[in-house]
């Protein structure tokens, strides 16, 4: 394997680790903050989560398809390989879950900050959005794990 392939492989693996790790970390910290019931805790955690999603997740979201396409080209795989197509479809589905989650995180942050600043309880809208945020996280997490499986095993799907 050439040093270029190894370098792109390294970038691709780090990007995948960042996507999975940041996703799990964000989910854990938001869930724990939500369990506290403290608007101030939730607001601070959500501020940090939004920054982490912007810095880490968004960057990895851009890097992954670029490094993946480069790897496929450099190693002679067609993007039409069934396992690659399945991974791309899953990547799109994960993205379809993640984009609303980002918007929801912004709303959760703002609702919690307003409640903390005014000394009022979290509004019902916060709980509604948090339930949607939580529900969207599961298929996104499962999709990322399935992409890992496809990348490692490269199964013959059809």
C-alpha positions as CSV (number, residue, x, y, z in Angstrom):
1,X,0.0,0.0,0.0
2,X,1.4,3.4,-0.9
3,X,2.0,6.1,1.7
4,X,-0.8,8.1,0.1
5,X,-3.3,5.3,0.6
6,X,-2.2,4.9,4.1
7,X,-2.5,8.6,4.8
8,X,-6.0,8.8,3.3
9,X,-7.0,5.6,5.2
10,X,-5.7,7.2,8.4
11,X,-7.8,10.4,7.8
12,X,-10.9,8.3,7.0
13,X,-10.5,6.2,10.1
14,X,-10.0,9.3,12.3
15,X,-13.0,10.9,10.7
16,X,-15.1,7.9,11.4
17,X,-13.9,7.8,15.0
18,X,-14.7,11.5,15.4
19,X,-18.2,11.0,14.0
20,X,-18.9,8.1,16.3
21,X,-17.2,9.5,19.4
22,X,-18.5,13.0,19.1
23,X,-22.0,11.6,18.5
24,X,-21.9,9.3,21.6
25,X,-20.3,12.1,23.7
26,X,-22.9,14.7,22.7
27,X,-25.7,12.3,23.3
28,X,-24.4,11.3,26.7
29,X,-23.8,14.8,27.9
30,X,-27.1,16.2,26.6
31,X,-29.0,13.3,28.2
32,X,-27.2,13.7,31.5
33,X,-27.9,17.5,31.5
34,X,-31.5,16.9,30.7
35,X,-31.8,14.4,33.6
36,X,-30.6,17.2,35.9
37,X,-33.6,19.3,35.1
38,X,-31.5,22.4,35.7
39,X,-32.1,24.9,32.9
40,X,-28.7,26.5,33.6
41,X,-26.9,23.1,33.3
42,X,-28.8,22.3,30.2
43,X,-28.1,25.7,28.6
44,X,-24.3,25.4,29.3
45,X,-24.2,21.8,28.1
46,X,-26.1,22.7,25.0
47,X,-23.8,25.6,24.2
48,X,-20.8,23.2,24.4
49,X,-22.6,20.6,22.3
50,X,-23.4,23.0,19.6
51,X,-19.7,24.1,19.5
52,X,-18.6,20.4,19.4
53,X,-21.0,19.6,16.6
54,X,-19.8,22.5,14.6
55,X,-16.1,21.9,15.1
56,X,-15.9,18.1,15.1
57,X,-19.0,16.5,13.6
58,X,-19.5,19.0,10.7
59,X,-15.8,18.7,9.8
60,X,-15.9,14.9,9.8
61,X,-19.2,14.9,7.8
62,X,-17.3,16.8,5.1
63,X,-14.1,14.8,5.3
64,X,-15.7,11.3,5.2
65,X,-17.2,11.3,1.7
66,X,-14.1,13.0,0.3
67,X,-11.6,10.6,1.9
68,X,-13.9,7.6,1.2
69,X,-14.1,8.5,-2.5
70,X,-10.4,9.0,-2.7
71,X,-9.8,5.6,-1.0
72,X,-12.1,3.9,-3.4
73,X,-10.5,5.5,-6.4
74,X,-6.9,4.9,-5.1
75,X,-7.6,1.2,-4.3
76,X,-9.6,0.4,-7.4
77,X,-13.1,0.1,-5.9
78,X,-16.1,1.4,-7.8
79,X,-18.4,3.6,-5.9
80,X,-21.1,1.2,-7.2
81,X,-19.8,-1.7,-5.1
82,X,-22.9,-2.8,-3.1
83,X,-21.2,-2.3,0.3
84,X,-20.1,1.2,-0.7
85,X,-23.6,2.0,-2.1
86,X,-25.2,0.7,1.1
87,X,-22.8,2.8,3.2
88,X,-23.6,5.9,1.1
89,X,-27.3,5.4,1.5
90,X,-26.9,4.9,5.3
91,X,-24.7,8.0,5.4
92,X,-27.5,10.0,3.7
93,X,-30.0,8.6,6.3
94,X,-27.7,9.4,9.2
95,X,-27.4,12.9,7.7
96,X,-31.2,13.2,7.4
97,X,-31.4,12.5,11.2
98,X,-28.4,14.7,12.1
99,X,-29.5,17.9,10.3
100,X,-32.7,18.3,12.3
101,X,-30.8,17.3,15.5
102,X,-28.5,20.3,15.0
103,X,-31.5,22.6,14.6
104,X,-33.1,21.1,17.7
105,X,-29.9,21.5,19.7
106,X,-29.9,25.2,18.9
107,X,-33.6,25.4,20.1
108,X,-32.9,23.4,23.3
109,X,-29.9,25.7,24.0
110,X,-32.0,28.8,23.6
111,X,-35.0,27.6,25.5
112,X,-32.9,26.5,28.4
113,X,-30.9,29.7,28.4
114,X,-34.1,31.8,28.5
115,X,-35.5,29.7,31.3
116,X,-32.3,29.9,33.3
117,X,-32.1,33.7,32.8
118,X,-35.7,34.3,33.8
119,X,-35.6,31.7,36.6
120,X,-38.6,29.9,35.2
121,X,-39.0,26.2,34.5
122,X,-38.2,24.7,31.2
123,X,-41.2,25.1,28.8
124,X,-43.1,22.2,27.5
125,X,-41.7,22.9,24.1
126,X,-38.2,22.0,25.5
127,X,-39.4,18.5,26.5
128,X,-41.1,18.0,23.1
129,X,-38.0,18.9,21.2
130,X,-35.8,16.8,23.5
131,X,-37.9,13.7,22.9
132,X,-37.6,14.3,19.1
133,X,-33.8,14.9,19.5
134,X,-33.5,11.7,21.5
135,X,-35.6,9.7,19.0
136,X,-33.5,10.9,16.0
137,X,-30.3,9.9,17.8
138,X,-31.0,6.1,17.7
139,X,-31.3,5.6,14.0
140,X,-28.3,7.9,13.4
141,X,-26.2,5.9,15.9
142,X,-27.4,2.6,14.4
143,X,-26.6,3.9,10.9
144,X,-23.1,4.9,11.9
145,X,-22.5,1.5,13.4
146,X,-23.9,-0.2,10.3
147,X,-21.5,1.9,8.2
148,X,-18.6,0.7,10.3
149,X,-19.7,-2.9,9.7
150,X,-19.8,-2.3,6.0
151,X,-16.4,-0.6,5.9
152,X,-14.7,-3.4,7.9
153,X,-16.4,-6.5,6.4
154,X,-17.2,-5.2,2.9
155,X,-19.9,-7.9,2.5
156,X,-21.3,-9.1,-0.8
157,X,-24.8,-7.7,-0.5
158,X,-26.2,-8.6,-4.0
